[in-house]
Amino acid sequence: MLTVTAPRQRAVKSGQGVCVVLDGDALHGLNVSLHKAGERLFAQVHSHPGRAYHSPMDDQYAVVTAAGGLSIVVPDFAVRPFSVGDCAIYRLTRSGKWTVMPKRRAEALIYVVKDQTP
């Protein structure tokens, strides 16, 4: 089974810019719902203004924590139609470091299927 979810989030604006955070209750709720469904969190998707990259905040406060997990960063606050090739894709190593996934590999791994339900 595959579930896409958007946990409750809070926007934060500081002298360093803007970001979205999940508080402890939202993280707990996400983990409870994953456990009840027998699912695991394997990817997170978020956006930045301008170019797509993994910021220090993204590295430090990622929701995905399992080795092999993906972090997909969509450029320009996702105002254009989605294309994997436009995104920056990162994979979490066993040592806990986020590494860039080459575009070709990302495009072979990630694809979007339009919902066909009436």
WOTA-V210772 format. One record per residue. N is the residue number from 1. PHI is phi in degrees with one decimal (* if undefined). Layout:
BEGIN
n = <N,N>
phi = <PHI,PHI>
END
This chain:
BEGIN
n = <1,2,3,4,5,6,7,8,9,10,11,12,13,14,15,16,17,18,19,20,21,22,23,24,25,26,27,28,29,30,31,32,33,34,35,36,37,38,39,40,41,42,43,44,45,46,47,48,49,50,51,52,53,54,55,56,57,58,59,60,61,62,63,64,65,66,67,68,69,70,71,72,73,74,75,76,77,78,79,80,81,82,83,84,85,86,87,88,89,90,91,92,93,94,95,96,97,98,99,100,101,102,103,104,105,106,107,108,109,110,111,112,113,114,115,116,117,118>
phi = <*,-128.4,-122.2,-104.8,-136.1,-122.9,-63.4,-57.3,-131.3,-131.0,-81.5,-129.7,-120.1,-138.2,-64.0,-91.5,132.9,-120.0,-158.0,-121.0,-124.2,-105.9,-79.3,-57.2,-64.9,-66.5,-63.2,-62.9,-60.6,-61.5,-64.8,-64.4,-66.2,-62.2,-61.3,-61.7,-85.2,69.3,-113.8,-127.5,-82.9,-118.4,-153.5,-127.6,-125.0,-149.8,-131.2,-125.1,-71.9,73.8,-69.1,-93.4,-162.1,-97.4,-81.2,-56.8,-64.2,-61.2,-64.0,-77.9,-116.5,-62.4,-80.7,-75.7,-127.5,-87.9,-53.9,92.3,-65.5,-112.6,-125.0,-108.3,-110.5,-95.6,-77.2,55.0,51.0,57.8,-83.8,-97.1,-56.2,-69.2,-144.4,-55.5,-62.5,-83.5,-88.3,-101.7,-114.1,-125.8,-123.2,-84.0,-82.4,-61.9,-83.6,86.7,-103.7,-86.8,-120.9,-67.4,-93.3,-56.2,-53.4,-61.0,-67.0,-62.8,-67.3,-78.6,-93.6,-113.1,-146.1,-108.7,-108.8,-67.5,-61.4,-101.0,-74.4,-70.0>
END
